[in-house]
């Protein structure tokens, strides 16, 4: 499965666009099916292939993450990261 489609990429605001938004929208959700990590993309730089968004892992925090790293990451059983095909854009306050 392709993690980032052109359609989703067009929807994502550029890095820094939500800097003053108290409740930014997550446009895409990635997850590991065999562990408890989830990444929500809220902004994206297509040249550097870097997202800014909310990450649920050991802790829940906002930060940058790389599409390249998501494509290479594997969960506990070796399964790759997937995109949630049924995810709809959601305010960050509904994800925390």
N, C-alpha and C positions, 0 to 999 in steps of 0.2 A: 504494500500500500504506500502510495506517495504521501508523505507527511504534510506537505504544504502545496496545495493546488494554486494555480494562478488566480482563481476566483477568490480564495481566501486571502491571498497575498494582496490583491487589490483593495480589499476591505480594511486591512490593517493600517492604522495610522503610522506615520514615521516615528522613530525614536524621539522622545521628548514632547510629543504632541499632547499628551495627557498630564503634563507636569502639574497643572493647576486644577485638574479635575478630581474632586474628592471621591468620586465613584466611577472610575473608568470601566469601559466595557471589555470583557474578554471575548475575543473573536474566534479563538480556536483552542481546543483542549487536546493535549497529548497525555498518554499514560503508559505505564508498564503493566501489562496484564498479569505478570507474575510477581509483583511487589507493590508497595504502596506509594509510589511516586506519581505525581500529576503536575503538569505544567500548563498554565493558561496564558496564551499569548495575547497581549494587549497593544503592543507596538512592535514594529519590525523594520529593520534596515536590510533591504534585499541585497545590497552590495557586500555587506559584511556578514550577512546571514545570521544576524543577532536579533533576538527578541527581548522585550522587556515585559514582565508579567508576574503573575503570582505562582509560586511554587509550593506544593505540598510534598514534603519529604520527611526528613528527620524533624523539621520544624516547618511552619508556614511563614513564608516571607516573600517580599517583592524583590526582584532582581533581574539581571540579564542572564540569558541562556542561549546557547548556540544551536542552530538547526543542524550543523555538522555533528555536534556531540550527540544530539538526540538520535540522529540517523545511525550512529555507531553504538549507542548505549544498549545494554542488555540487562534484563532482570535476573532474578535469582536462578531461574531455570533456563536462562539463555534466550528468552524471547525478546524480540525487538520492541522498541517503543511504537505505539500505534496512535493514530489520530481518531478521536471519537467522531465518527461519521454522523452521529445523531445530535451532537452538541449544537445548541442555538446560542447566539450572542447573549451574554449574561453580565449584569453589573457585578463588579468585584464584591460588593457588600453581600451578595447572595452566595458567594463562593467561600467566604472566610469561615 
